[in-house]
């Protein structure tokens, strides 16, 4: 699957990128709000967009709105910081970052089956 990672935390992005690539996915990483917005405006194709809690909620909502307004078929997964957190973004699925890479891979596989 084609996956885009959207986070302002480069270290987390690189770790997730390696894990996802090792699982056989094609991954593009965007770590600045400018790059993320430009990628959304250019309609960079994706099957799954993974949005990290490190990204400002307003920016996350803006990006998701662009994806949905363009009627893109890809799904959005939001990585929450902790359990009990009520994210301020409307994603297709949620996963808690502290559950680790296996949880992220599981949710991506589940979402990918519906794409």
FENBELTA-V992465 format. One line per field, one symbol per residue. psi: psi as a letter, one per 40 degrees, with the letter a starting at -180 (. if undefined). burial: b if it has 16 or more other C-alpha atoms within 10 Angstrom, else e. A space follows every 50 residues. Layout:
psi = ???
burial = ???
This chain:
psi = ihhhhhiegdddddddddddddeeihhhhheidddddddddefhiidhhh hieehhdddddddddddddefieiihhhhidiiehgieihidiiihdeea ddddddddddddde.
burial = bbbbbbbbeeeebeebbebbeeeeeebbbbbebeebbeebeeeebbbbbb bbbebeeeebbebbebbeeeeeebbbbbbbbeeeeeeebebeebbbbeee eeebbebbeebeeee
